[in-house]
């Protein structure tokens, strides 16, 4: 019974919020779509960088570059293994060429991690502004009721305008807050993956340089 009453209250608040509620609902739907897409993509791109690099290091120290490349191939759509694989495939070349391969792979992978994230910040701002638009619309109705409406209907129209203003504001703020929190979490995940790519790319270059030096000394 309580859940049914709560649902009816939500529907009633939506209906009382005026036209801006529909616009905010559209921004909410777009926001949720972007959130889900980015969460799935970043989950696929994520890997335990320390554990993965430890396994790669074991293969390199054992002089089994093919094994390290197979390990990268088995990581699916993860971002770090793609960058590491690019460096491993140039392992027999000069250090500058290895670095170029790592940089090229990073430039290909990193923008895909950050794609659409700025749109979430934009949607949060739009939701807030649409809520403000609904607030202004409701207040205009309220002032019009005070100035023009029949005294018998003035109170009802005034209450309707205030209700529209408050409901639109609340819905806009809830949408904006949820979107901003999601943007912060997803941006943090993307930054973590990017930092691991930078860190372990340098470590791979160091490992391959040490391997080449060891072979020359032998």
C-alpha positions as CSV (number, residue, x, y, z in Angstrom):
1,X,0.0,0.0,0.0
2,X,2.8,2.4,0.9
3,X,4.7,1.7,-2.3
4,X,1.6,2.3,-4.3
5,X,1.0,5.6,-2.5
6,X,4.6,6.6,-3.0
7,X,4.3,5.8,-6.8
8,X,1.2,7.8,-7.0
9,X,2.9,10.7,-5.3
10,X,5.8,10.6,-7.8
11,X,3.4,10.6,-10.7
12,X,1.3,13.4,-9.2
13,X,4.5,15.5,-8.6
14,X,5.6,14.9,-12.2
15,X,2.2,16.0,-13.6
16,X,2.2,19.1,-11.4
17,X,5.7,20.1,-12.5
18,X,4.6,21.4,-15.8
19,X,6.3,21.1,-19.3
20,X,9.8,21.4,-17.9
21,X,9.4,18.0,-16.2
22,X,9.3,16.3,-19.6
23,X,12.4,18.1,-20.7
24,X,14.2,17.1,-17.5
25,X,13.0,13.5,-18.0
26,X,14.6,13.5,-21.5
27,X,17.9,14.7,-20.0
28,X,17.7,12.0,-17.3
29,X,17.1,9.3,-19.9
30,X,20.1,10.5,-22.0
31,X,22.2,10.7,-18.8
32,X,21.4,7.2,-17.8
33,X,22.2,5.9,-21.3
34,X,25.6,7.6,-21.2
35,X,26.3,6.3,-17.7
36,X,25.5,2.7,-18.6
37,X,27.5,2.9,-21.8
38,X,30.6,4.4,-20.1
39,X,30.3,2.0,-17.1
40,X,30.3,-1.0,-19.4
41,X,33.1,0.3,-21.6
42,X,35.4,1.3,-18.6
43,X,34.7,-2.1,-16.9
44,X,35.8,-3.8,-20.1
45,X,38.9,-1.5,-20.4
46,X,39.9,-2.0,-16.8
47,X,42.4,-4.6,-15.6
48,X,44.5,-5.0,-12.4
49,X,47.5,-3.2,-13.7
50,X,50.0,-4.3,-11.0
51,X,49.1,-8.0,-11.3
52,X,49.1,-7.8,-15.1
53,X,52.4,-6.1,-15.3
54,X,53.9,-8.6,-12.9
55,X,52.9,-11.4,-15.2
56,X,54.3,-9.5,-18.2
57,X,57.6,-9.0,-16.3
58,X,57.9,-12.7,-15.6
59,X,57.6,-13.5,-19.3
60,X,60.1,-10.8,-20.3
61,X,62.7,-11.9,-17.7
62,X,62.2,-15.5,-19.0
63,X,62.9,-14.1,-22.5
64,X,59.4,-15.3,-23.7
65,X,58.0,-12.3,-25.5
66,X,55.6,-14.4,-27.4
67,X,54.1,-15.5,-24.1
68,X,53.8,-11.9,-23.0
69,X,52.0,-11.0,-26.2
70,X,49.6,-14.0,-25.8
71,X,48.9,-12.7,-22.3
72,X,48.0,-9.3,-23.8
73,X,45.8,-11.0,-26.4
74,X,43.9,-12.8,-23.7
75,X,42.9,-9.6,-21.9
76,X,40.0,-8.9,-24.2
77,X,39.2,-5.2,-24.6
78,X,41.3,-4.0,-21.7
79,X,43.2,-0.8,-22.5
80,X,46.6,-1.4,-20.7
81,X,47.3,-4.7,-22.4
82,X,46.8,-3.1,-25.8
83,X,49.4,-0.5,-25.1
84,X,51.8,-3.1,-23.6
85,X,51.3,-5.3,-26.6
86,X,52.3,-2.5,-28.9
87,X,55.6,-2.1,-27.1
88,X,56.3,-5.8,-27.0
89,X,55.8,-6.1,-30.7
90,X,58.7,-3.6,-31.2
91,X,60.9,-5.2,-28.5
92,X,63.7,-6.0,-31.0
93,X,63.9,-2.4,-32.2
94,X,65.5,0.8,-30.9
95,X,64.2,2.3,-27.7
96,X,62.9,5.3,-29.5
97,X,60.8,3.1,-31.8
98,X,59.4,1.2,-28.8
99,X,58.5,4.5,-27.2
100,X,56.8,5.7,-30.3
101,X,54.8,2.4,-30.5
102,X,53.7,2.8,-26.9
103,X,52.8,6.5,-27.4
104,X,50.8,5.7,-30.6
105,X,48.8,3.0,-28.8
106,X,48.2,5.3,-25.9
107,X,46.9,8.0,-28.2
108,X,44.5,5.5,-29.7
109,X,43.2,4.1,-26.4
110,X,43.0,7.0,-24.0
111,X,40.5,9.2,-26.0
112,X,38.2,6.1,-26.1
113,X,38.3,6.0,-22.3
114,X,37.3,9.6,-21.9
115,X,34.7,9.7,-24.7
116,X,31.3,11.1,-23.8
117,X,32.3,11.9,-20.2
118,X,32.2,15.7,-20.8
119,X,28.6,15.3,-21.9
120,X,27.6,14.1,-18.4
121,X,28.8,17.4,-16.9
122,X,26.9,19.3,-19.7
123,X,23.7,17.3,-18.9
124,X,24.0,18.1,-15.2
125,X,24.1,21.8,-16.0
126,X,21.2,21.5,-18.5
127,X,19.1,19.6,-15.9
128,X,19.7,22.4,-13.3
129,X,18.8,25.1,-15.8
130,X,15.6,23.3,-16.9
131,X,14.6,23.0,-13.2
132,X,15.2,26.7,-12.9
133,X,13.1,27.3,-16.0
134,X,10.3,25.3,-14.4
135,X,10.7,27.3,-11.2
136,X,10.3,30.6,-13.2
137,X,7.3,29.3,-15.1
138,X,5.6,28.3,-11.8
139,X,6.3,31.6,-10.2
140,X,4.9,33.5,-13.3
141,X,1.7,31.5,-12.9
142,X,1.6,32.4,-9.2
143,X,2.1,36.1,-9.8
144,X,-0.5,36.0,-12.5
145,X,-2.9,34.4,-10.1
146,X,-2.4,37.1,-7.6
147,X,-2.8,39.9,-10.2
148,X,-5.5,38.6,-12.5
149,X,-7.4,35.6,-11.1
150,X,-10.8,35.7,-9.5
151,X,-10.5,35.8,-5.7
152,X,-12.3,32.5,-5.4
153,X,-9.8,30.8,-7.6
154,X,-6.7,32.7,-6.6
155,X,-5.6,30.4,-3.9
156,X,-5.9,27.2,-6.0
157,X,-4.0,28.8,-8.9
158,X,-1.3,30.2,-6.6
159,X,-0.8,26.7,-5.0
160,X,-0.6,25.2,-8.5
161,X,2.1,27.6,-9.6
162,X,4.2,27.1,-6.5
163,X,3.8,23.3,-6.8
164,X,5.1,23.5,-10.4
165,X,8.0,25.6,-9.3
166,X,9.1,23.3,-6.5
167,X,8.6,20.0,-8.3
168,X,10.5,21.2,-11.3
169,X,13.4,22.5,-9.1
170,X,13.5,19.2,-7.2
171,X,13.5,17.0,-10.3
172,X,16.2,19.1,-12.0
173,X,18.4,19.1,-8.9
174,X,18.0,15.3,-8.4
175,X,18.9,14.7,-12.0
176,X,21.9,17.0,-11.9
177,X,23.2,15.6,-8.6
178,X,22.9,12.0,-9.9
179,X,24.6,12.9,-13.1
180,X,27.4,14.8,-11.4
181,X,28.1,11.9,-9.0
182,X,28.2,9.5,-12.0
183,X,30.5,11.8,-13.9
184,X,32.9,12.0,-11.0
185,X,33.0,8.2,-10.5
186,X,33.4,7.5,-14.2
187,X,36.1,10.2,-14.6
188,X,38.0,8.7,-11.7
189,X,37.9,5.2,-13.3
190,X,39.1,6.6,-16.6
191,X,41.9,8.6,-14.9
192,X,43.0,5.5,-13.0
193,X,43.3,3.5,-16.3
194,X,45.1,6.4,-18.0
195,X,47.6,6.7,-15.1
196,X,48.3,2.9,-15.2
197,X,49.0,3.2,-19.0
198,X,51.5,6.0,-18.4
199,X,53.1,4.2,-15.4
200,X,53.4,0.7,-16.9
201,X,54.3,2.0,-20.3
202,X,57.5,3.5,-18.8
203,X,58.1,0.3,-16.8
204,X,57.8,-1.8,-20.0
205,X,60.3,0.4,-21.8
206,X,62.7,0.0,-18.9
207,X,62.3,-3.8,-18.9
208,X,62.9,-4.1,-22.6
209,X,65.9,-1.8,-22.4
210,X,67.4,-3.9,-19.6
211,X,66.7,-7.1,-21.6
212,X,68.5,-5.7,-24.6
213,X,71.4,-4.6,-22.5
214,X,71.6,-8.1,-20.9
215,X,71.6,-9.8,-24.3
216,X,74.4,-7.5,-25.5
217,X,76.6,-8.2,-22.5
218,X,76.1,-11.9,-23.0
